[in-house]
Amino acid sequence: MTEKQIEKMMKALDCSREEAIEVILEDEAVDKMSMKEVSSDLTAEQKKVVKEVSKTGTRKTPTVYKFDTKKKKKDDEKIEIVKKIYDFVAKFTKNCTISNENREITFDFGE
């Protein structure tokens, strides 16, 4: 404990030198205590508050955007291209189907 600490505590608490020294010594004693020793002095309400403020975990940040729920309009040109590819691939493969008319064809090739 230094003279600066004592003066700072006297100004902050507006107390005498002896009271400031006493507070500093008590603070140092509490700092050295384990959590178990500290919590044994607490009331039930104080324990509840300690538990609440010491929670850790992930904070879910709010989204600042809206999900796009609009349906996409059909792209006739894309559909036509997929159909032409399907017609070509169906000649050489088995179980050829259009899974998604805008972009996906599934088929079995080989054994």
C-alpha positions, -999 to +999 in steps of 0.1 A: +000+000+000+015+033-011+009+069+000-008+076-033-033+048-028-042+061+006-046+097-006-067+085-036-089+064-013-093+093+011-105+116-017-128+090-033-145+080+000-141+113+018-128+096+049-100+098+073-065+083+068-072+054+092-105+045+075-088+046+041-060+023+053-086-001+068-105-002+035-074-008+015-063-037+038-098-052+036-097-050-002-064-067-003-077-095+019-107-100-003-085-101-034-065-130-019-097-149-010-109-178-031-144-176-047-157-201-021-146-179+008-161-148-008-194-165-016-198-178+019-204-142+031-231-135+006-268-136+011-290-157-012-300-126-032-264-115-036-255-150-048-282-149-073-269-116-087-233-129-088-245-160-108-265-138-132-236-113-139-210-140-142-227-160-169-207-167-200-218-179-233-224-168-268-244-137-275-268-140-303-264-108-323-295-095-339-297-097-376-299-064-394-310-078-427-341-095-439-341-129-455-353-129-491-386-147-492-396-137-527-399-165-553-375-162-581-392-158-614-386-185-640-358-181-664-371-197-695-337-196-713-321-216-685-349-241-685-346-245-722-308-251-719-313-277-692-338-295-713-315-296-743-287-310-722-311-336-707-321-347-742-285-351-752-273-369-720-304-392-718-292-410-750-260-422-732-270-427-696-295-446-674-321-432-651-317-397-664-341-371-648-343-334-644-341-328-606-343-290-607-356-275-639-333-245-635-300-262-629-298-300-621-299-332-640-293-366-623-283-398-641-264-431-638-234-436-659-216-469-665-219-499-643 
